């Protein structure tokens, strides 16, 4: 796309031999996102939040997801007109930043029952400073292990 469209955005006449592979590569790009990053916005919140707050967390997640989907849909064509092929580099940089965030800050949840996710957050090197230690409060036990 960079070679054919350049910075003017006017490709001239597109041959069928160029258009078909271009559409195919755009489909591969979209399919790659749909197969990898696309479902993570729904999967990760369902795995990391404890049962007590999962429904509220999912509601916030859906709301934020829809707001950003709307925002991207509103600015996409303007960005495409101004950035041309650079838009794909912009979104590639976003994927790199998201990958670094996930690698550094999201704990591994494989084999961890949902009831034990609070201990994962309590023991995480970064997030533990933001998590209140569970002392049985959610299970109806006050100080000393007595029922509240």
N, CA, C and O atoms as a GROMACS GRO file, in nm:
protein
  592
    1UNK      N    1   0.082  -0.118   0.000
    1UNK     CA    2   0.000   0.000   0.000
    1UNK      C    3   0.086   0.125   0.000
    1UNK      O    4   0.054   0.223  -0.067
    2UNK      N    5   0.196   0.122   0.073
    2UNK     CA    6   0.281   0.240   0.080
    2UNK      C    7   0.340   0.272  -0.056
    2UNK      O    8   0.351   0.388  -0.093
    3UNK      N    9   0.378   0.169  -0.131
    3UNK     CA   10   0.438   0.191  -0.262
    3UNK      C   11   0.335   0.242  -0.362
    3UNK      O   12   0.362   0.336  -0.437
    4UNK      N   13   0.219   0.183  -0.362
    4UNK     CA   14   0.118   0.218  -0.462
    4UNK      C   15   0.043   0.347  -0.428
    4UNK      O   16   0.021   0.430  -0.516
    5UNK      N   17   0.005   0.363  -0.303
    5UNK     CA   18  -0.074   0.480  -0.265
    5UNK      C   19   0.012   0.600  -0.231
    5UNK      O   20  -0.027   0.714  -0.256
    6UNK      N   21   0.132   0.575  -0.174
    6UNK     CA   22   0.219   0.684  -0.136
    6UNK      C   23   0.155   0.773  -0.032
    6UNK      O   24   0.066   0.731   0.042
    7UNK      N   25   0.201   0.899  -0.027
    7UNK     CA   26   0.145   0.992   0.069
    7UNK      C   27   0.033   1.076   0.008
    7UNK      O   28  -0.036   1.148   0.080
    8UNK      N   29   0.015   1.065  -0.122
    8UNK     CA   30  -0.093   1.140  -0.186
    8UNK      C   31  -0.227   1.072  -0.167
    8UNK      O   32  -0.331   1.138  -0.166
    9UNK      N   33  -0.227   0.940  -0.152
    9UNK     CA   34  -0.351   0.866  -0.135
    9UNK      C   35  -0.419   0.835  -0.266
    9UNK      O   36  -0.526   0.774  -0.267
   10UNK      N   37  -0.360   0.875  -0.377
   10UNK     CA   38  -0.419   0.849  -0.508
   10UNK      C   39  -0.339   0.738  -0.576
   10UNK      O   40  -0.227   0.762  -0.620
   11UNK      N   41  -0.395   0.620  -0.584
   11UNK     CA   42  -0.319   0.509  -0.640
   11UNK      C   43  -0.320   0.506  -0.792
   11UNK      O   44  -0.251   0.425  -0.854
   12UNK      N   45  -0.398   0.594  -0.853
   12UNK     CA   46  -0.413   0.585  -0.997
   12UNK      C   47  -0.502   0.466  -1.028
   12UNK      O   48  -0.600   0.442  -0.958
   13UNK      N   49  -0.469   0.395  -1.132
   13UNK     CA   50  -0.549   0.278  -1.170
   13UNK      C   51  -0.491   0.154  -1.102
   13UNK      O   52  -0.372   0.123  -1.116
   14UNK      N   53  -0.577   0.085  -1.028
   14UNK     CA   54  -0.534  -0.037  -0.961
   14UNK      C   55  -0.561  -0.156  -1.052
   14UNK      O   56  -0.672  -0.174  -1.103
   15UNK      N   57  -0.458  -0.235  -1.071
   15UNK     CA   58  -0.476  -0.356  -1.151
   15UNK      C   59  -0.537  -0.465  -1.064
   15UNK      O   60  -0.528  -0.460  -0.942
   16UNK      N   61  -0.599  -0.560  -1.128
   16UNK     CA   62  -0.658  -0.672  -1.055
   16UNK      C   63  -0.548  -0.751  -0.983
   16UNK      O   64  -0.571  -0.802  -0.873
   17UNK      N   65  -0.430  -0.760  -1.043
   17UNK     CA   66  -0.318  -0.832  -0.982
   17UNK      C   67  -0.268  -0.764  -0.855
   17UNK      O   68  -0.203  -0.828  -0.772
   18UNK      N   69  -0.296  -0.637  -0.839
   18UNK     CA   70  -0.259  -0.566  -0.716
   18UNK      C   71  -0.375  -0.565  -0.616
   18UNK      O   72  -0.353  -0.582  -0.496
   19UNK      N   73  -0.496  -0.546  -0.665
   19UNK     CA   74  -0.612  -0.531  -0.578
   19UNK      C   75  -0.645  -0.659  -0.503
   19UNK      O   76  -0.678  -0.654  -0.384
   20UNK      N   77  -0.638  -0.773  -0.570
   20UNK     CA   78  -0.675  -0.899  -0.505
   20UNK      C   79  -0.580  -0.932  -0.390
   20UNK      O   80  -0.628  -0.962  -0.280
   21UNK      N   81  -0.447  -0.927  -0.409
   21UNK     CA   82  -0.359  -0.952  -0.294
   21UNK      C   83  -0.374  -0.848  -0.183
   21UNK      O   84  -0.361  -0.880  -0.065
   22UNK      N   85  -0.402  -0.723  -0.220
   22UNK     CA   86  -0.421  -0.619  -0.120
   22UNK      C   87  -0.543  -0.648  -0.032
   22UNK      O   88  -0.534  -0.640   0.090
   23UNK      N   89  -0.653  -0.682  -0.093
   23UNK     CA   90  -0.773  -0.716  -0.017
   23UNK      C   91  -0.749  -0.841   0.067
   23UNK      O   92  -0.794  -0.849   0.182
   24UNK      N   93  -0.677  -0.938   0.012
   24UNK     CA   94  -0.645  -1.059   0.087
   24UNK      C   95  -0.560  -1.026   0.210
   24UNK      O   96  -0.586  -1.078   0.318
   25UNK      N   97  -0.460  -0.940   0.194
   25UNK     CA   98  -0.374  -0.905   0.308
   25UNK      C   99  -0.450  -0.825   0.414
   25UNK      O  100  -0.424  -0.840   0.533
   26UNK      N  101  -0.541  -0.740   0.372
   26UNK     CA  102  -0.623  -0.668   0.468
   26UNK      C  103  -0.712  -0.766   0.545
   26UNK      O  104  -0.732  -0.752   0.666
   27UNK      N  105  -0.765  -0.865   0.475
   27UNK     CA  106  -0.845  -0.969   0.541
   27UNK      C  107  -0.761  -1.049   0.640
   27UNK      O  108  -0.809  -1.084   0.747
   28UNK      N  109  -0.638  -1.079   0.604
   28UNK     CA  110  -0.547  -1.151   0.694
   28UNK      C  111  -0.520  -1.065   0.818
   28UNK      O  112  -0.517  -1.116   0.930
   29UNK      N  113  -0.500  -0.935   0.798
   29UNK     CA  114  -0.476  -0.841   0.908
   29UNK      C  115  -0.596  -0.842   1.004
   29UNK      O  116  -0.578  -0.852   1.125
   30UNK      N  117  -0.715  -0.830   0.951
   30UNK     CA  118  -0.837  -0.829   1.033
   30UNK      C  119  -0.859  -0.964   1.100
   30UNK      O  120  -0.893  -0.970   1.219
   31UNK      N  121  -0.838  -1.072   1.026
   31UNK     CA  122  -0.855  -1.206   1.084
   31UNK      C  123  -0.753  -1.231   1.195
   31UNK      O  124  -0.786  -1.293   1.296
   32UNK      N  125  -0.631  -1.184   1.176
   32UNK     CA  126  -0.529  -1.199   1.279
   32UNK      C  127  -0.569  -1.129   1.408
   32UNK      O  128  -0.549  -1.182   1.517
   33UNK      N  129  -0.627  -1.010   1.394
   33UNK     CA  130  -0.674  -0.939   1.513
   33UNK      C  131  -0.791  -1.012   1.576
   33UNK      O  132  -0.796  -1.029   1.698
   34UNK      N  133  -0.885  -1.056   1.495
   34UNK     CA  134  -1.003  -1.124   1.546
   34UNK      C  135  -0.966  -1.256   1.614
   34UNK      O  136  -1.036  -1.301   1.705
   35UNK      N  137  -0.859  -1.318   1.570
   35UNK     CA  138  -0.817  -1.446   1.626
   35UNK      C  139  -0.732  -1.428   1.751
   35UNK      O  140  -0.731  -1.516   1.837
   36UNK      N  141  -0.662  -1.315   1.763
   36UNK     CA  142  -0.570  -1.298   1.874
   36UNK      C  143  -0.620  -1.194   1.975
   36UNK      O  144  -0.662  -1.230   2.085
   37UNK      N  145  -0.616  -1.067   1.940
   37UNK     CA  146  -0.649  -0.961   2.034
   37UNK      C  147  -0.799  -0.937   2.048
   37UNK      O  148  -0.844  -0.898   2.156
   38UNK      N  149  -0.875  -0.959   1.946
   38UNK     CA  150  -1.018  -0.928   1.948
   38UNK      C  151  -1.093  -0.985   2.066
   38UNK      O  152  -1.160  -0.910   2.137
   39UNK      N  153  -1.085  -1.116   2.092
   39UNK     CA  154  -1.162  -1.173   2.203
   39UNK      C  155  -1.104  -1.146   2.341
   39UNK      O  156  -1.171  -1.170   2.442
   40UNK      N  157  -0.981  -1.096   2.349
   40UNK     CA  158  -0.921  -1.077   2.481
   40UNK      C  159  -0.993  -0.972   2.564
   40UNK      O  160  -0.992  -0.979   2.687
   41UNK      N  161  -1.054  -0.874   2.499
   41UNK     CA  162  -1.130  -0.774   2.573
   41UNK      C  163  -1.249  -0.832   2.646
   41UNK      O  164  -1.302  -0.772   2.740
   42UNK      N  165  -1.291  -0.949   2.605
   42UNK     CA  166  -1.404  -1.017   2.670
   42UNK      C  167  -1.355  -1.131   2.759
   42UNK      O  168  -1.415  -1.158   2.863
   43UNK      N  169  -1.248  -1.197   2.719
   43UNK     CA  170  -1.199  -1.314   2.791
   43UNK      C  171  -1.125  -1.277   2.919
   43UNK      O  172  -1.151  -1.334   3.025
   44UNK      N  173  -1.034  -1.182   2.910
   44UNK     CA  174  -0.952  -1.147   3.026
   44UNK      C  175  -1.036  -1.100   3.144
   44UNK      O  176  -1.016  -1.149   3.255
   45UNK      N  177  -1.129  -1.004   3.125
   45UNK     CA  178  -1.208  -0.963   3.242
   45UNK      C  179  -1.290  -1.076   3.304
   45UNK      O  180  -1.314  -1.077   3.425
   46UNK      N  181  -1.332  -1.170   3.223
   46UNK     CA  182  -1.411  -1.280   3.280
   46UNK      C  183  -1.324  -1.374   3.362
   46UNK      O  184  -1.376  -1.451   3.443
   47UNK      N  185  -1.194  -1.370   3.342
   47UNK     CA  186  -1.104  -1.459   3.417
   47UNK      C  187  -1.039  -1.392   3.536
   47UNK      O  188  -1.005  -1.461   3.633
   48UNK      N  189  -1.020  -1.261   3.534
   48UNK     CA  190  -0.939  -1.199   3.639
   48UNK      C  191  -1.018  -1.142   3.755
   48UNK      O  192  -0.962  -1.121   3.863
   49UNK      N  193  -1.147  -1.117   3.736
   49UNK     CA  194  -1.223  -1.057   3.845
   49UNK      C  195  -1.286  -1.163   3.933
   49UNK      O  196  -1.336  -1.264   3.882
   50UNK      N  197  -1.284  -1.142   4.064
   50UNK     CA  198  -1.347  -1.238   4.154
   50UNK      C  199  -1.499  -1.239   4.136
   50UNK      O  200  -1.557  -1.145   4.083
   51UNK      N  201  -1.560  -1.346   4.180
   51UNK     CA  202  -1.703  -1.364   4.161
   51UNK      C  203  -1.786  -1.251   4.220
   51UNK      O  204  -1.891  -1.216   4.166
   52UNK      N  205  -1.739  -1.192   4.331
   52UNK     CA  206  -1.816  -1.089   4.399
   52UNK      C  207  -1.837  -0.965   4.312
   52UNK      O  208  -1.938  -0.897   4.324
   53UNK      N  209  -1.742  -0.935   4.224
   53UNK     CA  210  -1.749  -0.811   4.145
   53UNK      C  211  -1.752  -0.837   3.994
   53UNK      O  212  -1.748  -0.743   3.915
   54UNK      N  213  -1.758  -0.962   3.955
   54UNK     CA  214  -1.746  -0.994   3.813
   54UNK      C  215  -1.855  -0.930   3.728
   54UNK      O  216  -1.825  -0.878   3.621
   55UNK      N  217  -1.979  -0.933   3.772
   55UNK     CA  218  -2.086  -0.877   3.690
   55UNK      C  219  -2.070  -0.726   3.674
   55UNK      O  220  -2.091  -0.674   3.565
   56UNK      N  221  -2.034  -0.657   3.780
   56UNK     CA  222  -2.010  -0.512   3.770
   56UNK      C  223  -1.889  -0.483   3.682
   56UNK      O  224  -1.891  -0.390   3.601
   57UNK      N  225  -1.784  -0.562   3.697
   57UNK     CA  226  -1.663  -0.542   3.617
   57UNK      C  227  -1.690  -0.568   3.468
   57UNK      O  228  -1.640  -0.496   3.382
   58UNK      N  229  -1.769  -0.670   3.439
   58UNK     CA  230  -1.805  -0.698   3.300
   58UNK      C  231  -1.889  -0.585   3.242
   58UNK      O  232  -1.874  -0.549   3.125
   59UNK      N  233  -1.978  -0.529   3.323
   59UNK     CA  234  -2.061  -0.417   3.276
   59UNK      C  235  -1.974  -0.296   3.243
   59UNK      O  236  -1.995  -0.230   3.141
   60UNK      N  237  -1.878  -0.267   3.327
   60UNK     CA  238  -1.785  -0.157   3.300
   60UNK      C  239  -1.702  -0.188   3.177
   60UNK      O  240  -1.680  -0.101   3.093
   61UNK      N  241  -1.656  -0.312   3.166
   61UNK     CA  242  -1.577  -0.354   3.051
   61UNK      C  243  -1.654  -0.336   2.920
   61UNK      O  244  -1.600  -0.282   2.823
   62UNK      N  245  -1.778  -0.379   2.918
   62UNK     CA  246  -1.861  -0.366   2.797
   62UNK      C  247  -1.881  -0.219   2.763
   62UNK      O  248  -1.872  -0.180   2.646
   63UNK      N  249  -1.909  -0.138   2.864
   63UNK     CA  250  -1.931   0.005   2.840
   63UNK      C  251  -1.807   0.072   2.782
   63UNK      O  252  -1.816   0.145   2.683
   64UNK      N  253  -1.692   0.047   2.843
   64UNK     CA  254  -1.567   0.106   2.794
   64UNK      C  255  -1.535   0.055   2.654
   64UNK      O  256  -1.492   0.132   2.568
   65UNK      N  257  -1.556  -0.074   2.630
   65UNK     CA  258  -1.532  -0.132   2.498
   65UNK      C  259  -1.617  -0.063   2.392
   65UNK      O  260  -1.567  -0.027   2.286
   66UNK      N  261  -1.746  -0.044   2.421
   66UNK     CA  262  -1.836   0.020   2.324
   66UNK      C  263  -1.801   0.167   2.302
   66UNK      O  264  -1.811   0.216   2.190
   67UNK      N  265  -1.760   0.237   2.407
   67UNK     CA  266  -1.721   0.378   2.393
   67UNK      C  267  -1.599   0.390   2.303
   67UNK      O  268  -1.596   0.476   2.214
   68UNK      N  269  -1.498   0.305   2.324
   68UNK     CA  270  -1.378   0.314   2.241
   68UNK      C  271  -1.404   0.263   2.099
   68UNK      O  272  -1.343   0.313   2.004
   69UNK      N  273  -1.491   0.164   2.083
   69UNK     CA  274  -1.528   0.120   1.949
   69UNK      C  275  -1.595   0.234   1.874
   69UNK      O  276  -1.566   0.255   1.756
   70UNK      N  277  -1.683   0.306   1.940
   70UNK     CA  278  -1.749   0.421   1.879
   70UNK      C  279  -1.647   0.529   1.843
   70UNK      O  280  -1.652   0.586   1.734
   71UNK      N  281  -1.555   0.558   1.935
   71UNK     CA  282  -1.454   0.662   1.910
   71UNK      C  283  -1.365   0.626   1.791
   71UNK      O  284  -1.337   0.710   1.706
   72UNK      N  285  -1.321   0.501   1.785
   72UNK     CA  286  -1.236   0.458   1.673
   72UNK      C  287  -1.313   0.464   1.542
   72UNK      O  288  -1.259   0.505   1.440
   73UNK      N  289  -1.439   0.423   1.544
   73UNK     CA  290  -1.521   0.428   1.422
   73UNK      C  291  -1.539   0.572   1.375
   73UNK      O  292  -1.545   0.598   1.254
   74UNK      N  293  -1.547   0.667   1.468
   74UNK     CA  294  -1.566   0.807   1.431
   74UNK      C  295  -1.441   0.869   1.371
   74UNK      O  296  -1.450   0.952   1.281
   75UNK      N  297  -1.324   0.829   1.419
   75UNK     CA  298  -1.200   0.894   1.373
   75UNK      C  299  -1.125   0.814   1.267
   75UNK      O  300  -1.028   0.864   1.210
   76UNK      N  301  -1.168   0.690   1.241
   76UNK     CA  302  -1.091   0.605   1.150
   76UNK      C  303  -1.075   0.666   1.010
   76UNK      O  304  -0.964   0.671   0.958
   77UNK      N  305  -1.183   0.712   0.951
   77UNK     CA  306  -1.171   0.764   0.814
   77UNK      C  307  -1.087   0.890   0.809
   77UNK      O  308  -1.010   0.910   0.715
   78UNK      N  309  -1.100   0.977   0.910
   78UNK     CA  310  -1.016   1.096   0.913
   78UNK      C  311  -0.869   1.059   0.929
   78UNK      O  312  -0.782   1.117   0.865
   79UNK      N  313  -0.842   0.961   1.015
   79UNK     CA  314  -0.704   0.915   1.032
   79UNK      C  315  -0.651   0.853   0.904
   79UNK      O  316  -0.535   0.874   0.867
   80UNK      N  317  -0.735   0.777   0.835
   80UNK     CA  318  -0.693   0.714   0.710
   80UNK      C  319  -0.661   0.820   0.604
   80UNK      O  320  -0.564   0.806   0.530
   81UNK      N  321  -0.742   0.925   0.598
   81UNK     CA  322  -0.717   1.032   0.501
   81UNK      C  323  -0.587   1.106   0.531
   81UNK      O  324  -0.516   1.145   0.439
   82UNK      N  325  -0.556   1.125   0.658
   82UNK     CA  326  -0.436   1.200   0.695
   82UNK      C  327  -0.311   1.112   0.704
   82UNK      O  328  -0.202   1.156   0.665
   83UNK      N  329  -0.325   0.993   0.754
   83UNK     CA  330  -0.209   0.908   0.778
   83UNK      C  331  -0.180   0.812   0.663
   83UNK      O  332  -0.070   0.757   0.655
   84UNK      N  333  -0.276   0.792   0.576
   84UNK     CA  334  -0.264   0.699   0.463
   84UNK      C  335  -0.223   0.561   0.514
   84UNK      O  336  -0.285   0.508   0.606
   85UNK      N  337  -0.120   0.504   0.455
   85UNK     CA  338  -0.076   0.370   0.495
   85UNK      C  339  -0.017   0.368   0.635
   85UNK      O  340  -0.006   0.261   0.696
   86UNK      N  341   0.019   0.486   0.688
   86UNK     CA  342   0.075   0.495   0.822
   86UNK      C  343  -0.023   0.453   0.930
   86UNK      O  344   0.016   0.422   1.042
   87UNK      N  345  -0.152   0.450   0.895
   87UNK     CA  346  -0.252   0.407   0.991
   87UNK      C  347  -0.227   0.264   1.035
   87UNK      O  348  -0.248   0.230   1.152
   88UNK      N  349  -0.183   0.179   0.944
   88UNK     CA  350  -0.153   0.041   0.980
   88UNK      C  351  -0.033   0.033   1.074
   88UNK      O  352  -0.029  -0.052   1.163
   89UNK      N  353   0.065   0.123   1.055
   89UNK     CA  354   0.177   0.129   1.148
   89UNK      C  355   0.131   0.179   1.286
   89UNK      O  356   0.179   0.132   1.389
   90UNK      N  357   0.038   0.275   1.286
   90UNK     CA  358  -0.017   0.326   1.411
   90UNK      C  359  -0.081   0.214   1.491
   90UNK      O  360  -0.054   0.199   1.611
   91UNK      N  361  -0.165   0.135   1.426
   91UNK     CA  362  -0.231   0.025   1.497
   91UNK      C  363  -0.132  -0.086   1.532
   91UNK      O  364  -0.152  -0.156   1.632
   92UNK      N  365  -0.028  -0.103   1.455
   92UNK     CA  366   0.077  -0.200   1.489
   92UNK      C  367   0.150  -0.158   1.616
   92UNK      O  368   0.181  -0.242   1.701
   93UNK      N  369   0.176  -0.028   1.629
   93UNK     CA  370   0.239   0.023   1.751
   93UNK      C  371   0.146   0.001   1.870
   93UNK      O  372   0.192  -0.035   1.979
   94UNK      N  373   0.016   0.021   1.850
   94UNK     CA  374  -0.081  -0.005   1.958
   94UNK      C  375  -0.074  -0.150   2.002
   94UNK      O  376  -0.079  -0.178   2.122
   95UNK      N  377  -0.062  -0.243   1.909
   95UNK     CA  378  -0.054  -0.385   1.943
   95UNK      C  379   0.074  -0.414   2.021
   95UNK      O  380   0.072  -0.494   2.115
   96UNK      N  381   0.185  -0.350   1.984
   96UNK     CA  382   0.311  -0.370   2.056
   96UNK      C  383   0.298  -0.318   2.200
   96UNK      O  384   0.341  -0.385   2.294
   97UNK      N  385   0.239  -0.199   2.216
   97UNK     CA  386   0.219  -0.143   2.351
   97UNK      C  387   0.128  -0.234   2.433
   97UNK      O  388   0.156  -0.259   2.550
   98UNK      N  389   0.020  -0.284   2.373
   98UNK     CA  390  -0.071  -0.374   2.444
   98UNK      C  391   0.001  -0.503   2.483
   98UNK      O  392  -0.021  -0.555   2.593
   99UNK      N  393   0.085  -0.554   2.395
   99UNK     CA  394   0.158  -0.678   2.425
   99UNK      C  395   0.252  -0.658   2.543
   99UNK      O  396   0.263  -0.745   2.629
  100UNK      N  397   0.321  -0.545   2.546
  100UNK     CA  398   0.412  -0.516   2.658
  100UNK      C  399   0.333  -0.504   2.788
  100UNK      O  400   0.374  -0.556   2.892
  101UNK      N  401   0.219  -0.435   2.782
  101UNK     CA  402   0.134  -0.421   2.901
  101UNK      C  403   0.091  -0.558   2.952
  101UNK      O  404   0.102  -0.586   3.072
  102UNK      N  405   0.042  -0.642   2.863
  102UNK     CA  406  -0.004  -0.775   2.903
  102UNK      C  407   0.111  -0.858   2.960
  102UNK      O  408   0.095  -0.924   3.063
  103UNK      N  409   0.225  -0.855   2.893
  103UNK     CA  410   0.339  -0.935   2.938
  103UNK      C  411   0.388  -0.891   3.076
  103UNK      O  412   0.420  -0.975   3.160
  104UNK      N  413   0.393  -0.761   3.098
  104UNK     CA  414   0.449  -0.709   3.223
  104UNK      C  415   0.348  -0.705   3.338
  104UNK      O  416   0.385  -0.730   3.453
  105UNK      N  417   0.222  -0.675   3.309
  105UNK     CA  418   0.129  -0.643   3.417
  105UNK      C  419   0.013  -0.739   3.436
  105UNK      O  420  -0.058  -0.728   3.537
  106UNK      N  421  -0.010  -0.832   3.346
  106UNK     CA  422  -0.123  -0.923   3.364
  106UNK      C  423  -0.072  -1.057   3.416
  106UNK      O  424   0.014  -1.119   3.355
  107UNK      N  425  -0.126  -1.103   3.529
  107UNK     CA  426  -0.078  -1.230   3.585
  107UNK      C  427  -0.128  -1.350   3.505
  107UNK      O  428  -0.231  -1.343   3.437
  108UNK      N  429  -0.056  -1.458   3.514
  108UNK     CA  430  -0.097  -1.584   3.451
  108UNK      C  431  -0.211  -1.643   3.533
  108UNK      O  432  -0.204  -1.651   3.655
  109UNK      N  433  -0.317  -1.684   3.464
  109UNK     CA  434  -0.434  -1.740   3.534
  109UNK      C  435  -0.455  -1.888   3.504
  109UNK      O  436  -0.554  -1.946   3.548
  110UNK      N  437  -0.364  -1.948   3.430
  110UNK     CA  438  -0.382  -2.088   3.393
  110UNK      C  439  -0.380  -2.175   3.519
  110UNK      O  440  -0.286  -2.170   3.599
  111UNK      N  441  -0.484  -2.255   3.533
  111UNK     CA  442  -0.492  -2.348   3.645
  111UNK      C  443  -0.533  -2.284   3.777
  111UNK      O  444  -0.534  -2.352   3.880
  112UNK      N  445  -0.567  -2.155   3.776
  112UNK     CA  446  -0.607  -2.088   3.899
  112UNK      C  447  -0.760  -2.084   3.904
  112UNK      O  448  -0.823  -2.026   3.815
  113UNK      N  449  -0.820  -2.144   4.006
  113UNK     CA  450  -0.966  -2.137   4.017
  113UNK      C  451  -1.010  -1.992   4.039
  113UNK      O  452  -0.936  -1.914   4.100
  114UNK      N  453  -1.126  -1.956   3.991
  114UNK     CA  454  -1.174  -1.818   4.000
  114UNK      C  455  -1.184  -1.773   4.145
  114UNK      O  456  -1.168  -1.654   4.174
  115UNK      N  457  -1.211  -1.866   4.236
  115UNK     CA  458  -1.222  -1.831   4.377
  115UNK      C  459  -1.089  -1.788   4.437
  115UNK      O  460  -1.086  -1.723   4.541
  116UNK      N  461  -0.979  -1.824   4.372
  116UNK     CA  462  -0.845  -1.793   4.423
  116UNK      C  463  -0.778  -1.676   4.351
  116UNK      O  464  -0.660  -1.650   4.374
  117UNK      N  465  -0.850  -1.607   4.264
  117UNK     CA  466  -0.788  -1.497   4.190
  117UNK      C  467  -0.741  -1.384   4.280
  117UNK      O  468  -0.645  -1.315   4.248
  118UNK      N  469  -0.807  -1.365   4.394
  118UNK     CA  470  -0.763  -1.258   4.484
  118UNK      C  471  -0.620  -1.282   4.531
  118UNK      O  472  -0.545  -1.186   4.550
  119UNK      N  473  -0.582  -1.408   4.551
  119UNK     CA  474  -0.444  -1.436   4.595
  119UNK      C  475  -0.344  -1.408   4.484
  119UNK      O  476  -0.230  -1.370   4.510
  120UNK      N  477  -0.386  -1.427   4.359
  120UNK     CA  478  -0.298  -1.395   4.247
  120UNK      C  479  -0.268  -1.246   4.247
  120UNK      O  480  -0.153  -1.205   4.229
  121UNK      N  481  -0.372  -1.163   4.267
  121UNK     CA  482  -0.353  -1.018   4.270
  121UNK      C  483  -0.274  -0.975   4.393
  121UNK      O  484  -0.192  -0.884   4.386
  122UNK      N  485  -0.299  -1.041   4.507
  122UNK     CA  486  -0.226  -1.007   4.630
  122UNK      C  487  -0.077  -1.036   4.618
  122UNK      O  488   0.005  -0.968   4.680
  123UNK      N  489  -0.040  -1.135   4.537
  123UNK     CA  490   0.100  -1.175   4.525
  123UNK      C  491   0.169  -1.119   4.400
  123UNK      O  492   0.288  -1.144   4.380
  124UNK      N  493   0.098  -1.046   4.318
  124UNK     CA  494   0.157  -0.991   4.195
  124UNK      C  495   0.255  -0.879   4.232
  124UNK      O  496   0.224  -0.796   4.318
  125UNK      N  497   0.374  -0.875   4.167
  125UNK     CA  498   0.473  -0.775   4.205
  125UNK      C  499   0.427  -0.630   4.188
  125UNK      O  500   0.472  -0.544   4.264
  126UNK      N  501   0.341  -0.600   4.094
  126UNK     CA  502   0.297  -0.462   4.074
  126UNK      C  503   0.162  -0.434   4.141
  126UNK      O  504   0.148  -0.334   4.211
  127UNK      N  505   0.066  -0.520   4.119
  127UNK     CA  506  -0.072  -0.492   4.162
  127UNK      C  507  -0.094  -0.512   4.311
  127UNK      O  508  -0.195  -0.465   4.364
  128UNK      N  509  -0.004  -0.580   4.381
  128UNK     CA  510  -0.028  -0.608   4.522
  128UNK      C  511  -0.037  -0.482   4.607
  128UNK      O  512  -0.099  -0.484   4.713
  129UNK      N  513   0.024  -0.372   4.561
  129UNK     CA  514   0.015  -0.249   4.640
  129UNK      C  515  -0.123  -0.183   4.631
  129UNK      O  516  -0.155  -0.094   4.709
  130UNK      N  517  -0.205  -0.228   4.534
  130UNK     CA  518  -0.340  -0.174   4.518
  130UNK      C  519  -0.449  -0.266   4.570
  130UNK      O  520  -0.566  -0.229   4.570
  131UNK      N  521  -0.413  -0.387   4.613
  131UNK     CA  522  -0.511  -0.488   4.654
  131UNK      C  523  -0.514  -0.495   4.806
  131UNK      O  524  -0.410  -0.503   4.871
  132UNK      N  525  -0.635  -0.492   4.860
  132UNK     CA  526  -0.652  -0.510   5.004
  132UNK      C  527  -0.643  -0.658   5.034
  132UNK      O  528  -0.708  -0.739   4.967
  133UNK      N  529  -0.564  -0.694   5.133
  133UNK     CA  530  -0.550  -0.835   5.170
  133UNK      C  531  -0.684  -0.890   5.215
  133UNK      O  532  -0.756  -0.827   5.292
  134UNK      N  533  -0.716  -1.010   5.167
  134UNK     CA  534  -0.842  -1.076   5.202
  134UNK      C  535  -0.825  -1.140   5.339
  134UNK      O  536  -0.740  -1.226   5.360
  135UNK      N  537  -0.909  -1.096   5.432
  135UNK     CA  538  -0.906  -1.152   5.568
  135UNK      C  539  -1.035  -1.225   5.599
  135UNK      O  540  -1.077  -1.231   5.715
  136UNK      N  541  -1.098  -1.279   5.497
  136UNK     CA  542  -1.221  -1.353   5.519
  136UNK      C  543  -1.344  -1.265   5.524
  136UNK      O  544  -1.453  -1.313   5.555
  137UNK      N  545  -1.330  -1.137   5.496
  137UNK     CA  546  -1.443  -1.045   5.504
  137UNK      C  547  -1.552  -1.085   5.405
  137UNK      O  548  -1.671  -1.080   5.437
  138UNK      N  549  -1.512  -1.124   5.285
  138UNK     CA  550  -1.610  -1.160   5.182
  138UNK      C  551  -1.683  -1.288   5.219
  138UNK      O  552  -1.790  -1.316   5.164
  139UNK      N  553  -1.627  -1.367   5.310
  139UNK     CA  554  -1.690  -1.492   5.346
  139UNK      C  555  -1.773  -1.478   5.474
  139UNK      O  556  -1.818  -1.578   5.529
  140UNK      N  557  -1.793  -1.354   5.521
  140UNK     CA  558  -1.877  -1.332   5.639
  140UNK      C  559  -1.803  -1.350   5.769
  140UNK      O  560  -1.868  -1.367   5.872
  141UNK      N  561  -1.671  -1.346   5.770
  141UNK     CA  562  -1.595  -1.361   5.892
  141UNK      C  563  -1.534  -1.226   5.929
  141UNK      O  564  -1.473  -1.160   5.845
  142UNK      N  565  -1.549  -1.186   6.051
  142UNK     CA  566  -1.489  -1.062   6.098
  142UNK      C  567  -1.353  -1.090   6.157
  142UNK      O  568  -1.289  -1.190   6.122
  143UNK      N  569  -1.306  -1.002   6.247
  143UNK     CA  570  -1.176  -1.022   6.311
  143UNK      C  571  -1.181  -1.146   6.400
  143UNK      O  572  -1.282  -1.174   6.466
  144UNK      N  573  -1.074  -1.218   6.401
  144UNK     CA  574  -1.066  -1.336   6.483
  144UNK      C  575  -1.137  -1.457   6.426
  144UNK      O  576  -1.146  -1.560   6.493
  145UNK      N  577  -1.188  -1.448   6.305
  145UNK     CA  578  -1.251  -1.562   6.240
  145UNK      C  579  -1.394  -1.587   6.283
  145UNK      O  580  -1.452  -1.688   6.242
  146UNK      N  581  -1.454  -1.497   6.365
  146UNK     CA  582  -1.592  -1.515   6.406
  146UNK      C  583  -1.686  -1.468   6.297
  146UNK      O  584  -1.651  -1.381   6.217
  147UNK      N  585  -1.804  -1.524   6.294
  147UNK     CA  586  -1.904  -1.481   6.197
  147UNK      C  587  -1.951  -1.341   6.233
  147UNK      O  588  -1.966  -1.306   6.350
  148UNK      N  589  -1.975  -1.262   6.128
  148UNK     CA  590  -2.019  -1.123   6.151
  148UNK      C  591  -2.167  -1.119   6.179
  148UNK      O  592  -2.222  -1.011   6.201
   0.00000   0.00000   0.00000
